[in-house]
Amino acid sequence: MRWGLAIAVLTGCQFHHGLAPGAPDAPSDDADGNTTQDTCLGSFVQVCLDHAPTAPFAVTMPTPVNTDGGAPCVDDTLHRFCVIAGTSITIGSGLAASGQKPLVLFSTSTIEIDGMVDVSSYTGVGPQHLGAAANDASCAHGVAPFAGGGGYGGSFGGAGGTGGENSGGVGAGTPAAAVVPTALRGGCAGGAGSTVGGTAGAGGSSGGAVAVIAATTITVMGAVDASGAGGSGAVHAPTVGAAGGGGGSGGLIVIDGTALLGTGKVFANGGGGGEGASGSADGHAGGDPTDWNVGGTAGAGGTNNGGDGGAGAVENVAAGGGMPGQIPSDGGGGGGGGTGVIVLAGGATRLTNMSP
């Protein structure tokens, strides 16, 4: 890891201890070529602003944030992140971020999260909602399924689940290996299922990326969520089925302060795999994680012969594999998504309600 941080790894979580969250201000040139003094914080990832914040930032009602630009985002000096900055930060309600860039909360004193900071991806009416920086471009793809095999679960801090085989015992999608991230980035999507005539389920999107960086303490009484979405269930055609999609992995949460306090929840769990379709019925989608100690539920119950999906991963429980299709016209289930990554830096230590 950068800056010589020591690393301890526990079931997909990476805990980093070393540099204090405050960093010396660094000189840089503004657009006119004048030398300015940047304000920098962070150890796992150092974030610098051209100007120090001059006022507190507070969220008192549900607030969507597009990390691609516009208020309340400001750019860091390298234009990598959407930074919400304040002399202090209080999240009293929901702050839900989507867009291509990771989200950074940047406080020159304290951060208190009483509501929800949400960079998760999830299913719902219409297209999946993508958390900020979900489905990172550097993700390795697993081995694609074929002939009715289920899609693999997305892998990030923990490996995704294998897709379910077709009724002939072959065709399953195989997940990529887990990785240890060295930058602020989102997780990895699940793989799509394959078909024997119907419409295969799409893979679930991964959780996104957020860094919570304070010069002093961070208190979480609410929640920080970077979980992945469930894979889609397959849709049958007359007399033939298809396979379910794999669940998305959890994303990345960085907590970087002198101490982490509170009784809240911090989680980046995997989405459930989608169910395969039979020749007469559609499969059900995998579920999205709903709490710190549960992964996304396996897609199941839509058909007797299509394979069930695998459950998404959660702390100490690996992603489940999809079940096979039962007869030649039916598809296997998608694998569950792997866990994401939680990085604790500065003096932050683990909370009870944290996964992975």
RODO-2510 file (C-alpha; in nm, 4 decimals, decimal comma):
residues 356
     n   res          X          Y          Z
     1     m     0,0000     0,0000     0,0000
     2     r     0,1040     0,3590    -0,0530
     3     w     0,3037     0,5465     0,2106
     4     g     0,4262     0,2328     0,3827
     5     l     0,0996     0,1461     0,5592
     6     a     0,0882    -0,1817     0,7493
     7     i    -0,1986    -0,4096     0,6446
     8     a    -0,4041    -0,6692     0,8305
     9     v    -0,6549    -0,8733     0,6287
    10     l    -0,9658    -1,0345     0,7791
    11     t    -1,2230    -1,2097     0,5559
    12     g    -1,2054    -0,9618     0,2724
    13     c    -1,1571    -0,6508     0,4897
    14     q    -0,8393    -0,4501     0,4742
    15     f    -0,7458    -0,2500     0,7848
    16     h    -0,4685     0,0045     0,7355
    17     h    -0,2963     0,1788     1,0230
    18     g    -0,0149     0,4266     0,9941
    19     l    -0,0117     0,7907     0,8953
    20     a    -0,2388     1,0332     1,0758
    21     p    -0,5259     1,1648     0,8603
    22     g    -0,3902     1,5198     0,8494
    23     a    -0,1137     1,5833     0,5983
    24     p     0,1027     1,8916     0,5492
    25     d    -0,0338     2,1446     0,3076
    26     a     0,1408     2,1243    -0,0267
    27     p     0,2176     2,4153    -0,2592
    28     s     0,0719     2,4095    -0,6102
    29     d    -0,0029     2,6476    -0,8942
    30     d    -0,3516     2,7792    -0,9646
    31     a    -0,4922     2,8420    -1,3146
    32     d    -0,3082     3,1741    -1,3360
    33     g     0,0278     3,0210    -1,2423
    34     n     0,0247     3,1663    -0,8907
    35     t     0,1506     2,9492    -0,6080
    36     t    -0,1254     2,8454    -0,3670
    37     q    -0,1268     2,6331    -0,0539
    38     d    -0,3330     2,3159    -0,0897
    39     t    -0,5186     2,1675     0,2062
    40     c    -0,4632     1,7906     0,2204
    41     l    -0,6077     1,5107     0,4328
    42     g    -0,5911     1,1327     0,4182
    43     s    -0,3458     0,8453     0,4393
    44     f    -0,4851     0,5510     0,2380
    45     v    -0,5743     0,8066    -0,0271
    46     q    -0,4518     1,1653     0,0078
    47     v    -0,7092     1,4240    -0,1005
    48     c    -0,6034     1,7837    -0,1586
    49     l    -0,8163     2,0929    -0,2164
    50     d    -0,7067     2,4239    -0,3634
    51     h    -0,8705     2,6080    -0,0736
    52     a    -0,9590     2,4972     0,2785
    53     p    -1,3329     2,4870     0,3542
    54     t    -1,4610     2,7905     0,5432
    55     a    -1,8010     2,6679     0,6674
    56     p    -1,9597     2,3533     0,8080
    57     f    -2,1571     2,1185     0,5817
    58     a    -2,4810     1,9572     0,6989
    59     v    -2,7460     1,7340     0,5385
    60     t    -3,0904     1,7684     0,6995
    61     m    -3,3092     1,6087     0,4311
    62     p    -3,2602     1,3247     0,1775
    63     t    -3,0028     1,4524    -0,0707
    64     p    -2,9020     1,2912    -0,4028
    65     v    -2,5500     1,3686    -0,5230
    66     n    -2,4181     1,3313    -0,8786
    67     t    -2,0444     1,2839    -0,8393
    68     d    -1,9788     1,3840    -1,2013
    69     g    -2,0077     1,7504    -1,1055
    70     g    -2,2143     2,0299    -0,9562
    71     a    -2,3024     2,1280    -0,6005
    72     p    -2,2313     2,0115    -0,3381
    73     c    -1,9256     1,8574    -0,5063
    74     v    -1,5961     2,0366    -0,5435
    75     d    -1,2989     1,8934    -0,7310
    76     d    -0,9859     1,7778    -0,5600
    77     t    -0,6663     1,9191    -0,7113
    78     l    -0,6252     1,6125    -0,9376
    79     h    -0,9930     1,6075    -1,0460
    80     r    -1,0378     1,2458    -0,9382
    81     f    -1,3198     1,2724    -0,6863
    82     c    -1,6405     1,4474    -0,5893
    83     v    -1,5396     1,6100    -0,2600
    84     i    -1,7929     1,7386    -0,0105
    85     a    -1,5912     1,9605     0,2210
    86     g    -1,6573     2,1411     0,5461
    87     t    -1,4997     2,2740     0,8612
    88     s    -1,7194     2,0008     1,0075
    89     i    -1,9650     1,7602     0,8409
    90     t    -2,2954     1,6358     0,9811
    91     i    -2,5098     1,3869     0,7855
    92     g    -2,8455     1,4001     0,9601
    93     s    -3,0469     1,2385     0,6809
    94     g    -2,9786     1,0387     0,3649
    95     l    -2,6932     1,1255     0,1274
    96     a    -2,7107     0,8998    -0,1802
    97     a    -2,4351     0,9324    -0,4405
    98     s    -2,4225     0,8096    -0,7993
    99     g    -2,2000     0,8982    -1,0936
   100     q    -1,8607     0,8002    -1,2301
   101     k    -1,6372     0,9517    -0,9609
   102     p    -1,5929     0,8242    -0,6041
   103     l    -1,7407     1,0300    -0,3217
   104     v    -1,5205     1,1898    -0,0555
   105     l    -1,6380     1,3515     0,2684
   106     f    -1,3575     1,5895     0,3755
   107     s    -1,3652     1,7678     0,7113
   108     t    -1,0971     1,9782     0,8741
   109     s    -1,2404     1,8781     1,2126
   110     t    -1,5102     1,6142     1,2791
   111     i    -1,7603     1,4084     1,0797
   112     e    -2,0848     1,2786     1,2311
   113     i    -2,3111     1,0409     1,0355
   114     d    -2,6533     1,0079     1,1973
   115     g    -2,8356     0,9251     0,8730
   116     m    -2,7201     0,7200     0,5746
   117     v    -2,4265     0,7686     0,3380
   118     d    -2,5246     0,5458     0,0456
   119     v    -2,3006     0,4497    -0,2471
   120     s    -2,4638     0,1090    -0,2917
   121     s    -2,6127    -0,0264    -0,6127
   122     y    -2,9581    -0,1788    -0,6013
   123     t    -3,2463    -0,3071    -0,8080
   124     g    -3,5929    -0,1578    -0,8278
   125     v    -3,8483    -0,0441    -1,0807
   126     g    -3,6641     0,0098    -1,4092
   127     p    -3,2838    -0,0043    -1,4495
   128     q    -3,0539    -0,0813    -1,1593
   129     h    -2,9360     0,2155    -0,9548
   130     l    -2,5575     0,2456    -0,9629
   131     g    -2,3622     0,3734    -0,6649
   132     a    -2,0865     0,6293    -0,7175
   133     a    -1,7920     0,4738    -0,9071
   134     a    -1,9592     0,1307    -0,9293
   135     n    -1,8339    -0,1341    -1,1767
   136     d    -1,4728    -0,0209    -1,1854
   137     a    -1,3072    -0,0406    -1,5276
   138     s    -1,0035    -0,2236    -1,3887
   139     c    -1,2091    -0,5248    -1,2754
   140     a    -1,0985    -0,8625    -1,4058
   141     h    -1,3722    -1,0603    -1,5772
   142     g    -1,4426    -1,4171    -1,4785
   143     v    -1,4976    -1,7028    -1,7225
   144     a    -1,8270    -1,6501    -1,9030
   145     p    -2,0915    -1,9247    -1,8809
   146     f    -2,2338    -2,1104    -2,1807
   147     a    -2,5275    -2,3332    -2,2804
   148     g    -2,7524    -2,2413    -1,9896
   149     g    -2,4863    -2,2021    -1,7190
   150     g    -2,5346    -1,9319    -1,4577
   151     g    -2,3325    -1,6114    -1,4427
   152     y    -2,0495    -1,5699    -1,1905
   153     g    -2,0727    -1,3383    -0,8910
   154     g    -1,8586    -1,0253    -0,8904
   155     s    -1,5289    -1,0477    -0,6975
   156     f    -1,3584    -0,7680    -0,5066
   157     g    -1,2428    -0,7988    -0,1448
   158     g    -1,3935    -1,1491    -0,1455
   159     a    -1,4488    -1,3847    -0,4386
   160     g    -1,7887    -1,4112    -0,6015
   161     g    -1,9817    -1,7357    -0,6238
   162     t    -1,9647    -1,9767    -0,9184
   163     g    -2,2670    -1,9897    -1,1463
   164     g    -2,4918    -2,2946    -1,1528
   165     e    -2,4247    -2,5587    -1,4192
   166     n    -2,6711    -2,6584    -1,6865
   167     s    -2,8452    -2,9937    -1,6465
   168     g    -2,5552    -3,1627    -1,8245
   169     g    -2,3116    -3,0559    -1,5528
   170     v    -2,1205    -2,7951    -1,7552
   171     g    -2,1454    -2,4303    -1,8603
   172     a    -2,1077    -2,2567    -1,5242
   173     g    -1,9537    -1,9095    -1,5068
   174     t    -1,6382    -1,8905    -1,2935
   175     p    -1,5565    -1,5771    -1,0909
   176     a    -1,2314    -1,3806    -1,0996
   177     a    -1,0007    -1,3846    -0,7981
   178     a    -1,0402    -1,1401    -0,5093
   179     v    -0,8112    -0,8356    -0,5073
   180     v    -0,6584    -0,5915    -0,2567
   181     p    -0,7303    -0,2383    -0,3833
   182     t    -0,4662     0,0319    -0,3652
   183     a    -0,6831     0,3211    -0,4819
   184     l    -1,0298     0,4622    -0,4126
   185     r    -1,2481     0,2675    -0,6586
   186     g    -1,5730     0,0728    -0,6798
   187     g    -1,6237    -0,3028    -0,6851
   188     c    -1,6965    -0,5445    -0,9692
   189     a    -2,0200    -0,6435    -1,1396
   190     g    -2,1559    -0,9940    -1,1614
   191     g    -2,1500    -1,1781    -1,4927
   192     a    -2,4549    -1,2325    -1,7128
   193     g    -2,6054    -1,5773    -1,7423
   194     s    -2,6161    -1,7756    -2,0669
   195     t    -2,9173    -1,9017    -2,2588
   196     v    -3,0719    -2,2087    -2,4142
   197     g    -3,3373    -2,0011    -2,5915
   198     g    -3,4822    -1,7559    -2,3401
   199     t    -3,3315    -1,4285    -2,2140
   200     a    -3,0427    -1,4679    -1,9709
   201     g    -3,0309    -1,2618    -1,6528
   202     a    -2,7970    -0,9629    -1,6376
   203     g    -2,5265    -0,9416    -1,3741
   204     g    -2,5816    -0,7148    -1,0764
   205     s    -2,3820    -0,3923    -1,0457
   206     s    -2,1207    -0,3554    -0,7733
   207     g    -2,1158    -0,1258    -0,4768
   208     g    -1,9466     0,2097    -0,5264
   209     a    -1,6675     0,3949    -0,3442
   210     v    -1,6638     0,6486    -0,0618
   211     a    -1,3895     0,7918     0,1596
   212     v    -1,4861     0,9521     0,4901
   213     i    -1,1840     1,1628     0,5936
   214     a    -1,1643     1,3856     0,9008
   215     a    -0,8777     1,5671     1,0691
   216     t    -1,0122     1,4468     1,4050
   217     t    -1,2908     1,2018     1,4966
   218     i    -1,5546     1,0259     1,2862
   219     t    -1,8778     0,9171     1,4557
   220     v    -2,1214     0,6778     1,2862
   221     m    -2,4609     0,6423     1,4530
   222     g    -2,6411     0,5828     1,1240
   223     a    -2,4936     0,3831     0,8358
   224     v    -2,2467     0,3828     0,5482
   225     d    -2,3497     0,1390     0,2720
   226     a    -2,1491     0,0353    -0,0367
   227     s    -2,3205    -0,2976    -0,1125
   228     g    -2,3704    -0,4620    -0,4522
   229     a    -2,6959    -0,5294    -0,6358
   230     g    -2,8635    -0,8618    -0,6995
   231     g    -2,8368    -1,0307    -1,0390
   232     s    -3,1418    -1,0467    -1,2646
   233     g    -3,3533    -1,3556    -1,3003
   234     a    -3,3737    -1,5198    -1,6426
   235     v    -3,6796    -1,4918    -1,8688
   236     h    -3,8164    -1,8010    -2,0416
   237     a    -3,9190    -1,8454    -2,4020
   238     p    -4,1774    -2,1067    -2,5053
   239     t    -4,0474    -2,4459    -2,3864
   240     v    -3,6936    -2,3184    -2,3156
   241     g    -3,5241    -2,1299    -2,0342
   242     a    -3,2041    -1,9406    -1,9596
   243     a    -2,9632    -1,8800    -1,6695
   244     g    -2,9596    -1,6171    -1,3981
   245     g    -2,7072    -1,3352    -1,3632
   246     g    -2,4465    -1,3170    -1,0869
   247     g    -2,4718    -1,0698    -0,8002
   248     g    -2,2491    -0,7630    -0,7833
   249     s    -1,9698    -0,7375    -0,5286
   250     g    -1,9596    -0,4870    -0,2478
   251     g    -1,7606    -0,1698    -0,3053
   252     l    -1,4985     0,0214    -0,1059
   253     i    -1,5415     0,2281     0,2114
   254     v    -1,2483     0,4231     0,3583
   255     i    -1,2781     0,5559     0,7136
   256     d    -0,9823     0,7834     0,7922
   257     g    -0,9728     0,9815     1,1158
   258     t    -0,8091     0,9944     1,4572
   259     a    -1,0836     0,7665     1,5934
   260     l    -1,4003     0,5908     1,4744
   261     l    -1,6821     0,6120     1,7288
   262     g    -2,0494     0,5185     1,7491
   263     t    -2,2872     0,2257     1,7304
   264     g    -2,3869     0,2570     1,3650
   265     k    -2,3357     0,0277     1,0665
   266     v    -2,0679     0,0187     0,7962
   267     f    -2,1091    -0,2461     0,5260
   268     a    -2,0193    -0,3465     0,1718
   269     n    -2,1896    -0,6831     0,1155
   270     g    -2,2540    -0,8811    -0,2040
   271     g    -2,5783    -0,8983    -0,4001
   272     g    -2,7648    -1,2260    -0,4490
   273     g    -2,7485    -1,4275    -0,7719
   274     g    -3,0517    -1,4403    -1,0019
   275     e    -3,2583    -1,7538    -1,0553
   276     g    -3,2537    -1,9481    -1,3812
   277     a    -3,5699    -1,9801    -1,5904
   278     s    -3,7438    -2,3045    -1,6836
   279     g    -3,9225    -2,3675    -2,0111
   280     s    -4,2443    -2,2361    -1,8600
   281     a    -4,1585    -1,9802    -1,5905
   282     d    -3,9233    -1,6886    -1,5299
   283     g    -3,6589    -1,6852    -1,2572
   284     h    -3,6601    -1,4357    -0,9723
   285     a    -3,3915    -1,1704    -0,9255
   286     g    -3,1357    -1,1924    -0,6481
   287     g    -3,1851    -0,9609    -0,3541
   288     d    -2,9937    -0,6526    -0,2446
   289     p    -2,8295    -0,6458     0,1009
   290     t    -3,0565    -0,4733     0,3507
   291     d    -2,8419    -0,4630     0,6650
   292     w    -2,4811    -0,4912     0,7793
   293     n    -2,5079    -0,8606     0,8711
   294     v    -2,6905    -0,9971     0,5650
   295     g    -2,5856    -1,0475     0,2049
   296     g    -2,8299    -1,0257    -0,0824
   297     t    -3,0789    -1,3130    -0,0819
   298     a    -3,0592    -1,5818    -0,3489
   299     g    -3,3064    -1,5553    -0,6368
   300     a    -3,5515    -1,8436    -0,5910
   301     g    -3,9165    -1,9465    -0,6030
   302     g    -4,0017    -1,8509    -0,9604
   303     t    -3,9698    -2,1975    -1,1087
   304     n    -3,9237    -2,5568    -0,9950
   305     n    -3,6615    -2,6533    -1,2532
   306     g    -3,4458    -2,3454    -1,3057
   307     g    -3,1502    -2,3284    -1,0676
   308     d    -3,1670    -2,1004    -0,7637
   309     g    -2,9121    -1,8210    -0,7367
   310     g    -2,6405    -1,8037    -0,4716
   311     a    -2,6609    -1,5750    -0,1697
   312     g    -2,4395    -1,2666    -0,1575
   313     a    -2,1370    -1,2630     0,0713
   314     v    -2,1271    -1,1059     0,4157
   315     e    -1,8622    -1,0971     0,6901
   316     n    -1,7405    -1,4540     0,7568
   317     v    -1,9823    -1,6033     0,5006
   318     a    -1,8537    -1,6540     0,1450
   319     a    -2,0669    -1,5910    -0,1616
   320     g    -2,2951    -1,8806    -0,2519
   321     g    -2,2767    -2,0660    -0,5806
   322     g    -2,5738    -2,0936    -0,8145
   323     m    -2,7659    -2,4198    -0,8366
   324     p    -2,7862    -2,6216    -1,1611
   325     g    -3,0782    -2,6377    -1,3996
   326     q    -3,2762    -2,9593    -1,3605
   327     i    -3,3615    -3,0526    -1,7196
   328     p    -3,1970    -2,9637    -2,0542
   329     s    -3,4262    -2,6703    -2,1322
   330     d    -3,3626    -2,4958    -1,7972
   331     g    -3,0840    -2,2614    -1,6859
   332     g    -2,8611    -2,2514    -1,3780
   333     g    -2,8663    -1,9836    -1,1140
   334     g    -2,6186    -1,6969    -1,0880
   335     g    -2,3484    -1,6894    -0,8193
   336     g    -2,3681    -1,4481    -0,5291
   337     g    -2,1524    -1,1350    -0,5216
   338     g    -1,8367    -1,1228    -0,3089
   339     t    -1,7717    -0,8849    -0,0228
   340     g    -1,6317    -0,5396    -0,0762
   341     v    -1,3519    -0,3764     0,1232
   342     i    -1,3442    -0,1548     0,4316
   343     v    -1,0234     0,0395     0,4968
   344     l    -0,9606     0,1836     0,8423
   345     a    -0,6823     0,4423     0,8427
   346     g    -0,5332     0,6937     1,0846
   347     g    -0,6547     0,5955     1,4308
   348     a    -0,9874     0,4464     1,3209
   349     t    -1,0660     0,1008     1,4600
   350     r    -1,3371    -0,1512     1,3845
   351     l    -1,7014    -0,1016     1,4889
   352     t    -1,9165    -0,3931     1,6039
   353     n    -2,1685    -0,3580     1,3191
   354     m    -1,9265    -0,3759     1,0282
   355     s    -1,9069    -0,6087     0,7272
   356     p    -1,6768    -0,7245     0,5887
***
